C-alpha cells in the first residue's frame, strides 16, 4: 500500500449512479444506487471499506454541489474526460456511451479526444418514455404518467437480464422492449459506424447503463460487422482514476501542522459521544484508527464536518 486512502469515482445519473472505488492496488465497481446524492455515496463507500473516503470525482454533464459532503477533495469532470482516463491506452479507440440523458460517441487517440458525436433522442430517458407509451397503448394501462414511467424503468432493468416480467397481472416480454428500442439504437449505431469509417480506430468500446440490454449490443454489432468490447463502467472507472491522482496531489501539498488540530477535534468528538448515532460512532472509530500518526488535512475536514452534523441535530 502507498499510504493513500480509498477514493471514490462516480458516474452520476439521474435514475442510477455507479460508484467505482480506487485504493492503492486496484479500481473496482461496488455499488449501483438510485439517483445521485454525494453524502449517501460517501457513506456507502466508507461502510464497505470500514475507513474514511477522502477524494471524490464526479463525472457528469452538469454542476454538482459538494459542500457538506465531508470529502476533503471533490471535483467534477466531464464525461469525455472520464472516458479518456478510463481507457488509459495509447492507441486509437472509439467509444459508444448510451447514457441516461444522451448517446455520446468519442474517438480518443493517445489520450487525446480527436472527435465526438452526440445523439440526444437516443438515450435511457427516451427509451423509458417510449417503452412507457408502448405499454400504456398496448395494454390499455390506466394510471398517471409518472406511475407508468416508473414501471417502464423498473421493467426495462428487469428485462435486461430476464425474458419476462409482469405489471398489473399482465405479462410483459423482453421482445416487446426490443421492438421499441431496435430502430432508435440502429440510428445511433449508424453515427458510430461513420466515425469508425472516418478514423479507423484500433478498437471500439461500448459503455453506459442501457448498453446492458442484449438487443443494444446485438444491433451495434450488426451495424459495425463486429462485436465491440463491452466496458459498462468505463466512466466511473475514469472518475476513480482521477480521484486517485487528486488525492496524490493533495498528499504532496498537505500541511505538516495538523497534529494539534487533530488532538483538539478528537477531544471535541469525545465530548459529543452521547449524541452520536451508531453509524456516526462507526465513522468516528474509523477516523481515529486512520488518524494515528498521520498528518492529513482530509481527516480534519471529515471530523469538522461530522461535528457540524452532530451539533445541528
Secondary structure, DSSP 8 states (H G I E B T S, - for coil): --S--EEEEEE--SSEEEEEEE-SS-EEEEEEEES--HHHHHHHHHHHHTS-EEEEEEE-SS----TTS--SEEEEE-HHHHHHHHH--SSEEEEEEE-SS-EEEEEEETTEEEEEEEETTSSHHHHHHHHHHHHHHHHT--S-HHHHHHHHHHHHHHHTT-SEEEETTEEEEHHHHHHHHHHHHHHHHHHHHHHHHHH--SEEEEESGGGGSHHHHHHHHHHHTS--EE-TTHHHHHHHHHHHHHHHHHHHH--S--HHHHHHHHHHHHHTGGG--HHHHHHHHHHHHHHTT---HHHHHHHHHHHHHHHH-
